[in-house]
Amino acid sequence: MNAVLNINITPIVKSKLSDLSLENIPFGKYFTDHMLVADYSNGVWKNVEIKPYAPLMLEPSLAALHYGQSIFEGIKAYKLHNGEVAIFRPDENFKRFNLSATRMQMPTVPEEIFIEGMRKLIQIDREWIPSLPDHSMYIRPFMFATDAVLGVKPSDSYKFIILLSPTGPYFSTPMRIYVEEKYTRAVTGGVGFSKNAGNYGSSMYPTSLAKEIGYDQVLWTDAFEHKYLQEVGMMNVFFIIGNQAITPSLEEGTILSGITRMSALVILAEMGLEVVEKKISIDELVAAHKAGTLREVFGAGTAATISLIKELKYQDEIMYFDTASWTIAPELKQRLNDIRQGKVADKYGWMFKVD
Ligand SMILES: *Cc1c(COP(=O)(O)O)cnc(C)c1O
């Protein structure tokens, strides 16, 4: 991109904020006054605009609705202790977004739109960021194909949008997990590493089957043997075995490279654990449980940060955990939240200042 992108700003007439209480807000239900929208066609991004949040008018033949070229990100911004506003590692989301775009044969989005546009949007709606403890602003950048033709081909035109949604603490009780041996989330050569809408759509049926029999989420296994562990629901998974913090490795392309995951690896090492990224099987997990060395199991992702797992069902084997006695996952969660809320020094440079 040669010229500096001009972001056109159309402010709202009257803020919706005064009608809302930012306490007890359900996740992803309320959106701020403004959104950022940009269009791609003829090989260039244009019409970069921050304007009032409003419905879109779309063609029923919209390519994204028929063939699924649709990707997104999830990021959080925080009002820090000193009143400043900062976003947690948006540079990593930016890289991942463009990786997803490339895999889905979509154009990449320039930094001036993704990062600078996001910064500008948050500045404009900064009053919406809840300052209550454990609250934040959830940021949802997404892109979808907008060609209005049913021919199967990569779309020539796309829309990129950023929405902001104020969010409260994610109340998560320890989860009961079903080890999935029939359905598959991701396979080598597929799209598991990309954050595309279809990955979520295809996970819903297996998850609802697990819910019918009393489980909260599934633990996905590999497509070939249903033996190697991948992710828990839509979160990365960690196992504390002895002094090791183990998480499935990324090289097969079946794991979404979570930013919570990569941050957790740094913090767990700092806490004195040996961090290991490797292929790990359910058999190894069951053996560790029998030997009494499987100490903690948890999920990691932006929405919930760290989610404890109190039960794992694999065939006739049920592994129960006394999450109340755990120390590692709660400390990891605390340390992550302290960094994100500016309670401790940001020694890794993870917080991206908005002002
Ligand atoms: C988004 C996502 C995660 C978590 O990634 P974060 O960057 O930590 O939020 C993990 N697994 C899947 C499948 C995801 O879509």
The ligand as an SDF file (V2000), in Angstrom:
LIG
                    3D

 15 15  0  0  0  0  0  0  0  0999 V2000
   -9.7670  -18.6790   18.5280 C   0  0  0  0  0  0  0  0  0  0  0  0
   -9.4570  -20.1060   18.8180 C   0  0  0  0  0  0  0  0  0  0  0  0
   -8.6040  -20.4880   19.8750 C   0  0  0  0  0  0  0  0  0  0  0  0
   -8.0230  -19.5260   20.8640 C   0  0  0  0  0  0  0  0  0  0  0  0
   -7.1770  -18.5780   20.3130 O   0  0  0  0  0  0  0  0  0  0  0  0
   -6.8400  -17.2570   21.1580 P   0  0  0  0  0  0  0  0  0  0  0  0
   -5.9920  -16.4640   20.2430 O   0  0  0  0  0  0  0  0  0  0  0  0
   -6.1410  -17.6940   22.3720 O   0  0  0  0  0  0  0  0  0  0  0  0
   -8.1530  -16.6220   21.4740 O   0  0  0  0  0  0  0  0  0  0  0  0
   -8.3160  -21.8330   20.0200 C   0  0  0  0  0  0  0  0  0  0  0  0
   -8.8400  -22.7580   19.2100 N   0  0  0  0  0  0  0  0  0  0  0  0
   -9.6620  -22.4240   18.1950 C   0  0  0  0  0  0  0  0  0  0  0  0
  -10.2000  -23.5020   17.3270 C   0  0  0  0  0  0  0  0  0  0  0  0
  -10.0000  -21.1010   17.9650 C   0  0  0  0  0  0  0  0  0  0  0  0
  -10.8210  -20.7950   16.9640 O   0  0  0  0  0  0  0  0  0  0  0  0
  1  2  1  0
  2  3  1  0
  2 14  2  0
  3  4  1  0
  3 10  2  0
  4  5  1  0
  5  6  1  0
  6  7  2  0
  6  8  1  0
  6  9  1  0
 10 11  1  0
 11 12  2  0
 12 13  1  0
 12 14  1  0
 14 15  1  0
M  END
$$$$
